[in-house]
Amino acid sequence: MMTFIGFVKAGGVYDVTPKNKPTEKKQMISFTVTDELGNSFACQMWQDDPQFSQLAQVIESARRQPVQFEVAGYTSRLRTFKDGTEKPQTNFIVTRVSLPNMGLQAA
């Protein structure tokens, strides 16, 4: 696994509807992080991660906080943005998240 160290730009907990199960709702934590060069990375954590409930409680107030996590997987796709443009985007599925200034340590 790859370990990432950087800063949280913004994040939150969102209700999502899987495309293959339109009657089902799931929660997902989505947040953007930056590295020391200013590159941004889109990160996600799903409900089946053992740390989901802990991270969900603090992610909205984690702006500009140092963060460390492991990348468990990723998905790359063409994304259509609100302005109609299509650009490639990679979403990283993360686990073992630490926000040391907020008291959240990876298990």
Secondary structure, DSSP 8 states (H G I E B T S, - for coil): -EEEEEEEEEEEEEEE--TT-TT--EEEEEEEEE-TT--EEEEEEETTSTTHHHHHHHGGG-TT-EEEEEEEEEEEEEEE-TTS-EEEEEEEEEEEEEBGGGTB---
